[in-house]
Amino acid sequence: MEWTPSAESRLKEVPFFVRPVVRRKIEGLAVEAGKSEVDEGFYESAKAQFGQK
């Protein structure tokens, strides 16, 4: 799964010890949505689904 540079930078705001789990969950949502790339907009909407602001 490709990530845009802006989405990657947003992911780096997540604590390092949970980052791999967050990455996998967001990539799973992207696959379900038929996406081949995670951009900042999708990252933000996925994060909102997890209850994060």
PDB file of N, CA, C and O in Angstrom:
ATOM      1  N   MET A   1       0.854  -1.176   0.000  1.00  0.00           N
ATOM      2  CA  MET A   1       0.000   0.000   0.000  1.00  0.00           C
ATOM      3  C   MET A   1       0.897   1.235   0.000  1.00  0.00           C
ATOM      4  O   MET A   1       1.789   1.378   0.837  1.00  0.00           O
ATOM      5  N   GLU A   2       0.643   2.104  -0.942  1.00  0.00           N
ATOM      6  CA  GLU A   2       1.390   3.361  -1.041  1.00  0.00           C
ATOM      7  C   GLU A   2       0.792   4.393  -0.079  1.00  0.00           C
ATOM      8  O   GLU A   2      -0.416   4.416   0.155  1.00  0.00           O
ATOM      9  N   TRP A   3       1.648   5.231   0.463  1.00  0.00           N
ATOM     10  CA  TRP A   3       1.243   6.347   1.317  1.00  0.00           C
ATOM     11  C   TRP A   3       1.824   7.622   0.720  1.00  0.00           C
ATOM     12  O   TRP A   3       2.983   7.649   0.306  1.00  0.00           O
ATOM     13  N   THR A   4       1.014   8.679   0.676  1.00  0.00           N
ATOM     14  CA  THR A   4       1.544   9.964   0.211  1.00  0.00           C
ATOM     15  C   THR A   4       2.459  10.517   1.302  1.00  0.00           C
ATOM     16  O   THR A   4       2.321  10.153   2.469  1.00  0.00           O
ATOM     17  N   PRO A   5       3.384  11.382   0.932  1.00  0.00           N
ATOM     18  CA  PRO A   5       4.278  11.964   1.943  1.00  0.00           C
ATOM     19  C   PRO A   5       3.521  12.680   3.067  1.00  0.00           C
ATOM     20  O   PRO A   5       3.929  12.608   4.226  1.00  0.00           O
ATOM     21  N   SER A   6       2.433  13.365   2.738  1.00  0.00           N
ATOM     22  CA  SER A   6       1.683  14.080   3.783  1.00  0.00           C
ATOM     23  C   SER A   6       1.013  13.097   4.740  1.00  0.00           C
ATOM     24  O   SER A   6       0.958  13.352   5.943  1.00  0.00           O
ATOM     25  N   ALA A   7       0.503  11.982   4.225  1.00  0.00           N
ATOM     26  CA  ALA A   7      -0.110  10.977   5.097  1.00  0.00           C
ATOM     27  C   ALA A   7       0.952  10.316   5.977  1.00  0.00           C
ATOM     28  O   ALA A   7       0.712  10.052   7.155  1.00  0.00           O
ATOM     29  N   GLU A   8       2.125  10.051   5.399  1.00  0.00           N
ATOM     30  CA  GLU A   8       3.235   9.483   6.179  1.00  0.00           C
ATOM     31  C   GLU A   8       3.626  10.418   7.321  1.00  0.00           C
ATOM     32  O   GLU A   8       3.876   9.965   8.438  1.00  0.00           O
ATOM     33  N   SER A   9       3.678  11.706   7.045  1.00  0.00           N
ATOM     34  CA  SER A   9       4.068  12.651   8.091  1.00  0.00           C
ATOM     35  C   SER A   9       3.018  12.694   9.192  1.00  0.00           C
ATOM     36  O   SER A   9       3.361  12.843  10.365  1.00  0.00           O
ATOM     37  N   ARG A  10       1.736  12.565   8.833  1.00  0.00           N
ATOM     38  CA  ARG A  10       0.676  12.531   9.842  1.00  0.00           C
ATOM     39  C   ARG A  10       0.795  11.263  10.691  1.00  0.00           C
ATOM     40  O   ARG A  10       0.574  11.301  11.901  1.00  0.00           O
ATOM     41  N   LEU A  11       1.144  10.139  10.053  1.00  0.00           N
ATOM     42  CA  LEU A  11       1.312   8.888  10.785  1.00  0.00           C
ATOM     43  C   LEU A  11       2.431   9.008  11.816  1.00  0.00           C
ATOM     44  O   LEU A  11       2.365   8.390  12.879  1.00  0.00           O
ATOM     45  N   LYS A  12       3.448   9.793  11.511  1.00  0.00           N
ATOM     46  CA  LYS A  12       4.566   9.962  12.443  1.00  0.00           C
ATOM     47  C   LYS A  12       4.170  10.709  13.714  1.00  0.00           C
ATOM     48  O   LYS A  12       4.935  10.736  14.677  1.00  0.00           O
ATOM     49  N   GLU A  13       2.975  11.318  13.727  1.00  0.00           N
ATOM     50  CA  GLU A  13       2.470  11.970  14.931  1.00  0.00           C
ATOM     51  C   GLU A  13       1.942  10.945  15.941  1.00  0.00           C
ATOM     52  O   GLU A  13       1.776  11.254  17.121  1.00  0.00           O
ATOM     53  N   VAL A  14       1.683   9.726  15.465  1.00  0.00           N
ATOM     54  CA  VAL A  14       1.202   8.645  16.321  1.00  0.00           C
ATOM     55  C   VAL A  14       2.394   8.095  17.099  1.00  0.00           C
ATOM     56  O   VAL A  14       3.471   7.935  16.525  1.00  0.00           O
ATOM     57  N   PRO A  15       2.231   7.797  18.403  1.00  0.00           N
ATOM     58  CA  PRO A  15       3.348   7.225  19.168  1.00  0.00           C
ATOM     59  C   PRO A  15       3.924   5.984  18.480  1.00  0.00           C
ATOM     60  O   PRO A  15       3.186   5.139  17.972  1.00  0.00           O
ATOM     61  N   PHE A  16       5.244   5.895  18.475  1.00  0.00           N
ATOM     62  CA  PHE A  16       5.942   4.851  17.715  1.00  0.00           C
ATOM     63  C   PHE A  16       5.505   3.445  18.094  1.00  0.00           C
ATOM     64  O   PHE A  16       5.515   2.556  17.243  1.00  0.00           O
ATOM     65  N   PHE A  17       5.122   3.215  19.346  1.00  0.00           N
ATOM     66  CA  PHE A  17       4.811   1.863  19.784  1.00  0.00           C
ATOM     67  C   PHE A  17       3.447   1.371  19.288  1.00  0.00           C
ATOM     68  O   PHE A  17       3.193   0.167  19.318  1.00  0.00           O
ATOM     69  N   VAL A  18       2.572   2.259  18.838  1.00  0.00           N
ATOM     70  CA  VAL A  18       1.291   1.833  18.267  1.00  0.00           C
ATOM     71  C   VAL A  18       1.210   2.108  16.766  1.00  0.00           C
ATOM     72  O   VAL A  18       0.235   1.734  16.114  1.00  0.00           O
ATOM     73  N   ARG A  19       2.224   2.754  16.229  1.00  0.00           N
ATOM     74  CA  ARG A  19       2.213   3.131  14.815  1.00  0.00           C
ATOM     75  C   ARG A  19       2.001   1.939  13.871  1.00  0.00           C
ATOM     76  O   ARG A  19       1.219   2.058  12.928  1.00  0.00           O
ATOM     77  N   PRO A  20       2.669   0.794  14.088  1.00  0.00           N
ATOM     78  CA  PRO A  20       2.442  -0.338  13.163  1.00  0.00           C
ATOM     79  C   PRO A  20       0.982  -0.814  13.165  1.00  0.00           C
ATOM     80  O   PRO A  20       0.450  -1.180  12.117  1.00  0.00           O
ATOM     81  N   VAL A  21       0.348  -0.811  14.314  1.00  0.00           N
ATOM     82  CA  VAL A  21      -1.056  -1.237  14.405  1.00  0.00           C
ATOM     83  C   VAL A  21      -1.953  -0.242  13.668  1.00  0.00           C
ATOM     84  O   VAL A  21      -2.853  -0.636  12.926  1.00  0.00           O
ATOM     85  N   VAL A  22      -1.703   1.038  13.878  1.00  0.00           N
ATOM     86  CA  VAL A  22      -2.490   2.079  13.216  1.00  0.00           C
ATOM     87  C   VAL A  22      -2.313   1.980  11.707  1.00  0.00           C
ATOM     88  O   VAL A  22      -3.283   2.080  10.956  1.00  0.00           O
ATOM     89  N   ARG A  23      -1.083   1.784  11.265  1.00  0.00           N
ATOM     90  CA  ARG A  23      -0.810   1.654   9.824  1.00  0.00           C
ATOM     91  C   ARG A  23      -1.607   0.493   9.237  1.00  0.00           C
ATOM     92  O   ARG A  23      -2.254   0.648   8.201  1.00  0.00           O
ATOM     93  N   ARG A  24      -1.567  -0.670   9.891  1.00  0.00           N
ATOM     94  CA  ARG A  24      -2.286  -1.837   9.372  1.00  0.00           C
ATOM     95  C   ARG A  24      -3.789  -1.597   9.328  1.00  0.00           C
ATOM     96  O   ARG A  24      -4.450  -1.969   8.358  1.00  0.00           O
ATOM     97  N   LYS A  25      -4.330  -0.978  10.371  1.00  0.00           N
ATOM     98  CA  LYS A  25      -5.781  -0.720  10.399  1.00  0.00           C
ATOM     99  C   LYS A  25      -6.182   0.241   9.282  1.00  0.00           C
ATOM    100  O   LYS A  25      -7.185   0.023   8.603  1.00  0.00           O
ATOM    101  N   ILE A  26      -5.403   1.295   9.093  1.00  0.00           N
ATOM    102  CA  ILE A  26      -5.730   2.266   8.041  1.00  0.00           C
ATOM    103  C   ILE A  26      -5.586   1.624   6.662  1.00  0.00           C
ATOM    104  O   ILE A  26      -6.413   1.854   5.779  1.00  0.00           O
ATOM    105  N   GLU A  27      -4.547   0.827   6.479  1.00  0.00           N
ATOM    106  CA  GLU A  27      -4.388   0.143   5.196  1.00  0.00           C
ATOM    107  C   GLU A  27      -5.531  -0.836   4.950  1.00  0.00           C
ATOM    108  O   GLU A  27      -5.976  -0.983   3.811  1.00  0.00           O
ATOM    109  N   GLY A  28      -6.013  -1.507   5.992  1.00  0.00           N
ATOM    110  CA  GLY A  28      -7.149  -2.403   5.860  1.00  0.00           C
ATOM    111  C   GLY A  28      -8.404  -1.652   5.421  1.00  0.00           C
ATOM    112  O   GLY A  28      -9.151  -2.117   4.561  1.00  0.00           O
ATOM    113  N   LEU A  29      -8.623  -0.485   6.024  1.00  0.00           N
ATOM    114  CA  LEU A  29      -9.765   0.339   5.624  1.00  0.00           C
ATOM    115  C   LEU A  29      -9.622   0.804   4.179  1.00  0.00           C
ATOM    116  O   LEU A  29     -10.605   0.869   3.442  1.00  0.00           O
ATOM    117  N   ALA A  30      -8.399   1.127   3.780  1.00  0.00           N
ATOM    118  CA  ALA A  30      -8.164   1.577   2.406  1.00  0.00           C
ATOM    119  C   ALA A  30      -8.467   0.456   1.415  1.00  0.00           C
ATOM    120  O   ALA A  30      -9.066   0.698   0.367  1.00  0.00           O
ATOM    121  N   VAL A  31      -8.058  -0.762   1.742  1.00  0.00           N
ATOM    122  CA  VAL A  31      -8.341  -1.905   0.866  1.00  0.00           C
ATOM    123  C   VAL A  31      -9.849  -2.104   0.752  1.00  0.00           C
ATOM    124  O   VAL A  31     -10.374  -2.306  -0.343  1.00  0.00           O
ATOM    125  N   GLU A  32     -10.547  -2.045   1.896  1.00  0.00           N
ATOM    126  CA  GLU A  32     -12.006  -2.194   1.885  1.00  0.00           C
ATOM    127  C   GLU A  32     -12.670  -1.117   1.022  1.00  0.00           C
ATOM    128  O   GLU A  32     -13.685  -1.369   0.373  1.00  0.00           O
ATOM    129  N   ALA A  33     -12.089   0.080   1.023  1.00  0.00           N
ATOM    130  CA  ALA A  33     -12.642   1.190   0.251  1.00  0.00           C
ATOM    131  C   ALA A  33     -12.197   1.157  -1.211  1.00  0.00           C
ATOM    132  O   ALA A  33     -12.593   2.017  -1.998  1.00  0.00           O
ATOM    133  N   GLY A  34     -11.370   0.163  -1.583  1.00  0.00           N
ATOM    134  CA  GLY A  34     -10.922   0.035  -2.961  1.00  0.00           C
ATOM    135  C   GLY A  34      -9.817   1.008  -3.333  1.00  0.00           C
ATOM    136  O   GLY A  34      -9.626   1.311  -4.510  1.00  0.00           O
ATOM    137  N   LYS A  35      -9.093   1.496  -2.342  1.00  0.00           N
ATOM    138  CA  LYS A  35      -8.016   2.448  -2.607  1.00  0.00           C
ATOM    139  C   LYS A  35      -6.685   1.720  -2.759  1.00  0.00           C
ATOM    140  O   LYS A  35      -6.476   0.653  -2.183  1.00  0.00           O
ATOM    141  N   SER A  36      -5.800   2.307  -3.536  1.00  0.00           N
ATOM    142  CA  SER A  36      -4.461   1.749  -3.689  1.00  0.00           C
ATOM    143  C   SER A  36      -3.423   2.641  -3.021  1.00  0.00           C
ATOM    144  O   SER A  36      -2.233   2.324  -2.999  1.00  0.00           O
ATOM    145  N   GLU A  37      -3.894   3.768  -2.472  1.00  0.00           N
ATOM    146  CA  GLU A  37      -2.991   4.727  -1.844  1.00  0.00           C
ATOM    147  C   GLU A  37      -3.710   5.382  -0.659  1.00  0.00           C
ATOM    148  O   GLU A  37      -4.910   5.651  -0.710  1.00  0.00           O
ATOM    149  N   VAL A  38      -2.947   5.628   0.397  1.00  0.00           N
ATOM    150  CA  VAL A  38      -3.476   6.360   1.545  1.00  0.00           C
ATOM    151  C   VAL A  38      -2.987   7.796   1.415  1.00  0.00           C
ATOM    152  O   VAL A  38      -1.786   8.062   1.438  1.00  0.00           O
ATOM    153  N   ASP A  39      -3.943   8.724   1.278  1.00  0.00           N
ATOM    154  CA  ASP A  39      -3.575  10.146   1.246  1.00  0.00           C
ATOM    155  C   ASP A  39      -3.997  10.781   2.569  1.00  0.00           C
ATOM    156  O   ASP A  39      -4.621  10.133   3.410  1.00  0.00           O
ATOM    157  N   GLU A  40      -3.653  12.042   2.740  1.00  0.00           N
ATOM    158  CA  GLU A  40      -3.920  12.704   4.016  1.00  0.00           C
ATOM    159  C   GLU A  40      -5.414  12.759   4.326  1.00  0.00           C
ATOM    160  O   GLU A  40      -5.812  12.589   5.478  1.00  0.00           O
ATOM    161  N   GLY A  41      -6.233  12.991   3.324  1.00  0.00           N
ATOM    162  CA  GLY A  41      -7.677  13.034   3.527  1.00  0.00           C
ATOM    163  C   GLY A  41      -8.225  11.702   4.011  1.00  0.00           C
ATOM    164  O   GLY A  41      -9.038  11.658   4.934  1.00  0.00           O
ATOM    165  N   PHE A  42      -7.776  10.603   3.383  1.00  0.00           N
ATOM    166  CA  PHE A  42      -8.241   9.286   3.815  1.00  0.00           C
ATOM    167  C   PHE A  42      -7.710   8.973   5.204  1.00  0.00           C
ATOM    168  O   PHE A  42      -8.424   8.401   6.028  1.00  0.00           O
ATOM    169  N   TYR A  43      -6.476   9.338   5.467  1.00  0.00           N
ATOM    170  CA  TYR A  43      -5.888   9.126   6.803  1.00  0.00           C
ATOM    171  C   TYR A  43      -6.739   9.803   7.868  1.00  0.00           C
ATOM    172  O   TYR A  43      -7.048   9.203   8.897  1.00  0.00           O
ATOM    173  N   GLU A  44      -7.114  11.049   7.621  1.00  0.00           N
ATOM    174  CA  GLU A  44      -7.918  11.795   8.596  1.00  0.00           C
ATOM    175  C   GLU A  44      -9.289  11.154   8.788  1.00  0.00           C
ATOM    176  O   GLU A  44      -9.764  11.055   9.919  1.00  0.00           O
ATOM    177  N   SER A  45      -9.932  10.716   7.707  1.00  0.00           N
ATOM    178  CA  SER A  45     -11.239  10.095   7.854  1.00  0.00           C
ATOM    179  C   SER A  45     -11.144   8.753   8.568  1.00  0.00           C
ATOM    180  O   SER A  45     -12.022   8.409   9.359  1.00  0.00           O
ATOM    181  N   ALA A  46     -10.087   7.993   8.295  1.00  0.00           N
ATOM    182  CA  ALA A  46      -9.885   6.710   8.985  1.00  0.00           C
ATOM    183  C   ALA A  46      -9.627   6.949  10.470  1.00  0.00           C
ATOM    184  O   ALA A  46     -10.143   6.229  11.324  1.00  0.00           O
ATOM    185  N   LYS A  47      -8.826   7.964  10.764  1.00  0.00           N
ATOM    186  CA  LYS A  47      -8.532   8.285  12.157  1.00  0.00           C
ATOM    187  C   LYS A  47      -9.815   8.676  12.898  1.00  0.00           C
ATOM    188  O   LYS A  47      -9.991   8.322  14.063  1.00  0.00           O
ATOM    189  N   ALA A  48     -10.695   9.394  12.233  1.00  0.00           N
ATOM    190  CA  ALA A  48     -11.970   9.791  12.834  1.00  0.00           C
ATOM    191  C   ALA A  48     -12.814   8.553  13.149  1.00  0.00           C
ATOM    192  O   ALA A  48     -13.541   8.537  14.142  1.00  0.00           O
ATOM    193  N   GLN A  49     -12.723   7.531  12.320  1.00  0.00           N
ATOM    194  CA  GLN A  49     -13.462   6.296  12.594  1.00  0.00           C
ATOM    195  C   GLN A  49     -12.962   5.611  13.856  1.00  0.00           C
ATOM    196  O   GLN A  49     -13.717   4.899  14.519  1.00  0.00           O
ATOM    197  N   PHE A  50     -11.691   5.823  14.193  1.00  0.00           N
ATOM    198  CA  PHE A  50     -11.119   5.243  15.408  1.00  0.00           C
ATOM    199  C   PHE A  50     -11.410   6.087  16.638  1.00  0.00           C
ATOM    200  O   PHE A  50     -11.024   5.724  17.750  1.00  0.00           O
ATOM    201  N   GLY A  51     -12.093   7.217  16.443  1.00  0.00           N
ATOM    202  CA  GLY A  51     -12.420   8.075  17.568  1.00  0.00           C
ATOM    203  C   GLY A  51     -11.323   9.044  17.933  1.00  0.00           C
ATOM    204  O   GLY A  51     -11.341   9.624  19.018  1.00  0.00           O
ATOM    205  N   GLN A  52     -10.356   9.230  17.033  1.00  0.00           N
ATOM    206  CA  GLN A  52      -9.261  10.182  17.272  1.00  0.00           C
ATOM    207  C   GLN A  52      -9.605  11.518  16.651  1.00  0.00           C
ATOM    208  O   GLN A  52     -10.378  11.580  15.694  1.00  0.00           O
ATOM    209  N   LYS A  53      -9.048  12.575  17.178  1.00  0.00           N
ATOM    210  CA  LYS A  53      -9.271  13.911  16.611  1.00  0.00           C
ATOM    211  C   LYS A  53      -8.012  14.418  15.965  1.00  0.00           C
ATOM    212  O   LYS A  53      -7.995  15.526  15.429  1.00  0.00           O
TER     213      LYS A  53
END
